[in-house]
Each structure stands twice: as structure tokens, then as C-alpha cells.
Amino acid sequence: MLQTEILKSLQQLPEPLQQEVLHYVEFLKARYAQTPSEEKPKKRGALGSWKGKIIMSDDFDAPLEDFRDYM
């Protein structure tokens, strides 16, 4: 049903506009064409997966000497 309506509407357009519709359809096909591996969402790290890999110094929140004049 939808394809019939699309074809009827397309036939009523002048040829240059039909060409534009064709270009748009090709654009959509290229944009949304995906291989099966691309369809799967990428895995995110689980909670706590960075534990022990990042180390902060004990004085991390201490004021910096360079900014003493501005505080």
C-alpha cells in the first residue's frame, strides 16, 4: 500500500525532481546500510572496571601554589 502511494506521487513529479528523489533514496540506503557487526552496540565497561588503575595523590584537593594570588 505504501509503495503504491509512493509510486503514484513519484510519477506526478517532473523528471528532475524524480532524479532528486532517487538521489535521496540512495543516500538513505547508504546511510542506514549496516553490517551485522555494526548493528551490535559497543560494550561499555562495567561498574568498577577502572578500580586500582587510577591513582590520585593525597593532596589532590589542596590549593596550588601558582593560584595562591588569586584566592
C-alpha positions, 0 to 999 in steps of 0.5 A: 500500500505504501509503495503504491502511494509512493509510486503514484506521487513519484510519477506526478513529479517532473523528471528532475525532481524524480532524479532528486528523489532517487538521489535521496533514496540512495543516500538513505540506503547508504546511510542506514546500510549496516553490517551485522557487526555494526548493528551490535552496540559497543560494550561499555565497561562495567561498574568498577572496571577502572578500580586500582588503575587510577591513582590520585595523590593525597593532596589532590584537593589542596590549593596550588601554589601558582593560584595562591594570588588569586584566592 
